[in-house]
């Protein structure tokens, strides 16, 4: 593994991690938490899939 692949992987991990953190923090507000959490998990899955397709993984 070279440094470029490592840096790309770290960048993707940081973006996905921060996206997950922000969406879960937004769902912790009062309301129908279960429905919001389910939608959040689905959205994060779509984001990860799109990133994988973008970088041909």
C-alpha atoms as one frame of an Amber mdcrd trajectory, in Angstrom:
protein
   0.000   0.000   0.000   1.387   3.353  -0.896   0.852   6.705   0.800  -1.657
   7.936  -1.776  -4.065   5.025  -1.220  -3.700   5.405   2.527  -4.467   9.139
   2.371  -7.499   8.516   0.154  -8.812   5.881   2.554  -8.287   8.152   5.542
 -10.090  10.993   3.762 -13.063   8.809   2.892 -13.208   7.502   6.454 -13.175
  10.992   7.913 -15.926  12.205   5.563 -18.152   9.209   6.219 -17.528   9.360
   9.966 -18.380  13.025  10.195 -21.507  12.527   8.053 -22.670   9.721  10.333
 -21.975  11.823  13.420 -23.884  14.826  12.123 -26.912  12.813  11.020 -27.125
  10.859  14.264 -26.757  14.068  16.281 -29.645  15.551  14.301 -31.852  12.525
  15.067 -31.277  12.784  18.816 -33.668  15.724  18.995 -37.180  15.106  20.318
 -39.617  13.452  17.946 -40.069  10.080  16.345 -36.525   8.826  16.886 -36.931
   5.310  15.528 -38.230   6.492  12.152 -35.544   9.168  11.883 -32.793   6.752
  12.851 -33.941   4.242  10.253 -33.922   6.923   7.563 -30.500   8.123   8.711
 -28.980   4.643   8.500 -30.432   4.195   5.006 -29.020   7.562   3.911 -25.564
   6.777   5.291 -25.608   3.462   3.458 -26.396   5.276   0.215 -23.554   7.741
   0.831 -21.055   4.944   1.444 -22.226   3.108  -1.674 -21.888   6.248  -3.803
 -18.387   6.908  -2.482 -17.394   3.336  -3.261 -18.700   3.671  -6.788 -16.938
   6.982  -7.240 -13.543   5.563  -6.289 -14.126   2.233  -8.066 -13.841   0.105
  -4.942
